[in-house]
Amino acid sequence: MGYRVAVVGATGNVGREILQILAERAFPADDVIALASDRSVGREVSFGEDETLKVKALDTFDFAGTDIVLSSPGARVSAAFAPRAAAAGAVVIDNTSHFRMDPDVPLVVPEVNADAIAGYGRRNIIANPNCSTIQMVVALKPLHELARIARVVVATYQSVSGAGKDGMDELFNQTRSIYVNDPIERQKFTKQIAFNAIPHIDVFMEDGSTKEEWKMAAETKKILDPAIRVTATCVRIPVFIGHSEAVSLEFDQPISADEARDALRAAPSVVVVDHRADEGYVTAVESAGEDAVYVSRIREDPTVENGLALWVVSDNLRKGAALNTVQIAEHLVRDYL
């Protein structure tokens, strides 16, 4: 049986990636509809190598008869359209932040908590977590099963594609301006992003954290374990694709680097590249276009009891967004629809 699938935000970075991944993985769809705002209506987007889809208007689209909606249009747009699609009978898998902390909406990373998908019927909506959270919990899950994690201290180094096409354009334009000695223009980011690192992603909160840092803590608790304490510092860096994370862990019981390495090697979607030599680790550039979560620099932390340190890298547009969304849909059609 083939399904009728709508992709909302089809002209954006993540939407285009969703369409590509649906085709790559031969998702069982008889009909795929590309939806976006009125200004994109009539544009063509690629679906696989040989097919193109004409974009239709989200505002006027009738979701009756649509089975699954894969959504990445921005939180305010999702807040408006997702309940309408769900009421029409579609299951919405939403990549925005709007529904993530709703207690009636499952927040899912299939390698970590696929069983949570069973709760989709309460609202006909499933939430896709934040990109930086996804890659971290994929790496944490096998370690948490081996020796329970008590505390996570993470510093992220996040690519500009996490801020959308405008973020990528700003990095490109600022870099070019520096080389030709033109003025640096800022529109998307609060400070110059070219040749810089900005410790500020999303808005500031009352306690001094940013919303991105809060998301990592709150989402990890909902997905993996509410008892885990998480503190994050999220940094935007001048990389186009690929998020990197330096993760320090404290466990409730002893765990060696060798035990951690073995558990990670056996885990789904994790690739361990951990050689204590030049080039014996994975960087953001190497993760671009790949589906895996790469873990390197696995070592014991002697400054805390039962501590480990890791380096975690993944393509934020694929596993951090589009691929995770499609994987949820695959579980949904296999086990529930």
N, C-alpha and C positions, 0 to 999 in steps of 0.2 A: 504493500500500500504506500502510495506517495502522499506527501503532505503539501498543503498550501502554506508557504512561508513568506512573511513580509519582513523586509529589512528597513528599519527606520533610521534615518541619518545616513543614507546610503552613499552620499557624496563626501562624507568626512573620512578622516584617516582610519578610524575603527570600522566604519560601515563598509568601506572598500575592502578592508582586510577580511571582514566577515563574509562578504560575497566570494572572495578568493578561496577562503577556507571551506566554505560550503561546497564549492566545486571540487577542490582538491580531495576532500574526504568523501565525495560522492554521497552527500547527505540525501536521504530518500524524499526528495521534494519533486512533485509533479509541476509545481508552479512557484516561481520566486518573483516577488514584487519589490521593486526598489522605491522607497518613499523618502521624501525630504520636504523642505519648505518650498513655498510657492516660487521663490526665485530660482530654484533648481529644476523646476518642472520642464520636461522635454530633453534635459541633458542625458547623455548616454554614459552608463557605467559598465565596466567589464564584469562579466560573470564567467570565471574560468578563462581559458585561453582563446576560445573561439566565439563566445557569445557575448552580446551586449544587451543591457536592459535600459529601457527608457524610464526616467524618473517620473513618478506620479506624486500628486500633492497629498501630504499627510493630513492636512486640515479637513479635506473633503472625502477622504478615503473611507469606504464602508468595509469594516472588518468582518462582517457576517461571512461565514464560510472559510475564514482564515484560521488555520490550526495553531500556528506558532508565530510570534512576533519577536524578532531579534532587534533590540533597540539600543541605539547609542546617539541620541540627538541633543543631549544636555538635560540637566535635572528639571528645569522649569517646563520644558516641552514634555518630558516624560510624565511629570505630575499631571499635566492636562490630558494627554492622549491615552496613557496606559490604562486607566480605569475604563475608558470608553472601549478600548480593544478587548479588555478582559470581560466586560459586560456582554460583548458580542460573542463570547465563547472562545476567544483565542487565549493561549497561554503566552504571557509576555515575559521574556527573559531580558531584563533591563540592565544595561551597563552603566547607568548613571548613579549618582549618590542618593537619589531621592528616597528610594524604598529600602535601603540597606538595613536600617536600624528599626524598621517596622516589625514588631514582634510577630505579626501574622504573615510576614514575607520571608521565605527561606533565603539565606545568604550562603551561596554554594561555591565551593571549589571541589570538583568531582573527586580528585585524588585524596581529599581530606574528609569531606562530609557529604558524600553523594546521597546518603540516606535521608538527608534533610529535604531533598526534592519531593519526597512524599507529601510534604505539607503545602504544596503549591496550590491546592484547591481552595484554600481559605480565601485567597484573593485573585487566583489565577495569575499571579505575578511571582517571578523568581528574580532575586537580585544577584548581580555579578559584583564581586567585591572590587575595591580599589586595586589598581595595578601593582602597587608596591606591596600591598598585603598579600595578594595572590602568590607571588613568587616566594615570599618569606614563609607562608604557612605550608606550602608544598615541601619546603626543606625542613620545616620544624616537625611536621607530622610524624615521620618515622623515628625521630629522636625523642619526641614526647611519648611514643609508645614504648621506647626502650628504657627511658629514665625520665620521669615527669619533669617538665620545665616549670620552674618557679618564676623566673624573671628573664625578660628580654630587653637588651639595650641595643638599639639599631640606629645606624646613621645611613641614610639613603643618598645616592648620587643619581638623580633622575634626569633622563633625557628630555629635550625640549619637545619631542613629539607627544609627551604627556600633556602638554598645553595646547595640542592641536596643530593644525596647519599654520596658523598665525605664529605660533612659537617657533616652528621650524623655519619659516620665512624670516623671522626676526634674527635668528642666529646667522642665517646665510647672509642677510643684508648687512648686519653689523660687521661680520667678518670681512666681507668685501670692502666695506667703508674704511676699515682700519688699514687695509693694504693699499688703498688708493688715496688715503688721507682725506676722506670725506667726513662730515659730521656724523656722529653716532646718534641714531634716532631710536627712542624707546617708545613702544606702544603696548606690548603684551606683558613685559616683565618690569618689575619695580626698579631694577638696576641693569646696567649693561650685562648682557649674557655672554657675549663673545669674549673668550679668554678670561672668564671669570667664574665664580661659584656663588650662588645666591641662596642663603639659608632661609628661604621664605617661599613656601608653596601653599596656596590658598590663603584665606583670611586669618588674622590673628584672633585668638580667643582670650578671655579674661585672665587665664592663668599664665599667659605668655606663650603657650603652645600655638602652633598653627592648626588649621582644620585638617590638613593632611596628616599631621602627626597624631591628632586625636583619632582620625579614621583608622590608622594602623593599630592603635591600642584597642579601640572599641570593636573593630571588625575581627581582630584576632581572638578576642574573648568570645564573640558570638559564634565564630566558625570552629575554633579549636578547643578552647577551655576557658570558662569565665574566671578561673582561679589564676590564670597567668597574668603577671604584672608586666606591662610593656611601656617603655619610654623610647620615643623616637625623635631624631633630628633629621628633617627632610630638606635636602639641598638640590637645587636645580643647577645642572652643569652643562657646558657647551658640547653635548653629544646629541646627535640627531635621533638615534633609536637605541634603546637598551637601558634598563635600569640596573644599577649596581647597589649592593647593600653590604655594609660591614656589620655583622651580627655577633653580639656577645651574649652568651646564655649561661644561666645558673640553673642547676638541676637539684632535685630533692635527694638524689643519691648519686654515687660515683658513676662516671661514664668516661671511658678513655677515647682518645682520638681515633684509635683503630676500630673500636666498637661503633663509633659514630660513622666512620667511613664505610664500614660494611653495611650498616643499616641504610645509609643513603644510597649506596650502590644498588641495593635491592628494591628501592622505592620506585613507584611509577612516576614517570615524567622527569626524574632527576638523573642528571649525568654528572658524575664526579670526575673532575680533572684536577688532581691534587699532587703535583710533583714538586718537590722542594728544590727547584732549579729554575734557571731563566726560562721564561715562557711556559712554565708548568702550571698555569692557571688560565682561566677564561676572563676576558674583558668584554665590555659592552659591545664593542664593534663586532666581535666574533659571535655574539649572540643574535645579532640582527638577522631576521629571516628564519630563525630556528624555533622549534616548538618546545625545547627542553628548558628546565630550570637547571642552571649549572652551579655546582658547588665546588669551591676551591679553598685553599688556605685553611684546612681543617686542623686545629691545634688546641691543645689544652691551655686554659687560662690559669696561671698560677696565682693570680691576685685575688681569686675568690674560691670558695670551697665548691667543688663539683662544677667547674666552669669550662666552657668551650668557646672558641671563636671560629667564625666562618666567613667566607666571602661568597655572596650569592648574586648571580647575574641572570637576566632573562630579557627577551624581547617584550617590551611593555605593550606593543600593539598586538602581538600574537597571544602568548600565554597570559599576559597581563590584561587582556581585554577580549579580542575577537575569538581566539581559540577557546578560551574558557567558556565563553558564551555558547559556542557551537557544541562543545563537549557536554554542557548541561542539556542542550536540546537533544543530543544523541542518547543520553540516559533517559530523558523524558519519553522519547518515542519507543525506546527499547523496553522500558519497565512500567510505564504508566498510561500511555495513550493507546 
